[in-house]
């Protein structure tokens, strides 16, 4: 069984086993250990809601709780080590993060300039919605403000994802025949995209 198939089966089994608690755990994990795509998790949850196995409001609220927990993990790391404290880690593992310290500095300056509203807006950006939690912690953003911005923005984003799954579940026949392949395709695209970025990434001093 391929890695992609294993990830997809893991998501489906966790939802079947834990219901809303499974959603919380998956959404928290999605923000800590990629690639566990929230698009697939909330999309499948929305499909289950369309069948009557879940309710949309609890699905979105529990999913957003998981998102907030996962993002708080990175916020806490940023707050614990501070701005300069992450430099040795980035210098050593920047290859796998596909970032350099200059990228972290630029993001830090951007965050300080634009304030807490950045956390809210970044919840809608697939690439940066987790990354922004680090500079929020490094900038010592108040806990309540970070949690409020994260929960509010994530509620809107997760509602969109669950709503899309609900629409698909209500409007397409024989959806079961396509859910698995679609989830596998999306997960594969995320994995391939990350591997491609790692393979093609070069430090600035090596770029032509």
Secondary structure, 3 states (H helix, E strand, C coil): CCHHHHHHHHHHHHHHHHCHHHHHHHHHHHCCCCCCCHHHHHHHHHHHHHCCCCCHHHHHHHHHHHHHHHHHHHHHHHHHHHHHHCHHHHHHHHHHHCCCHHHHHHHHHHHHHHCCHHHHHHCCCCCCCCCHHHHHHHCCCCHHHHHHHHHHHHHHHHHHHHHHHHHHHHHCCCCHHHHHHHHHHHHHHHHHHHHHHHHHCCCHHHCC
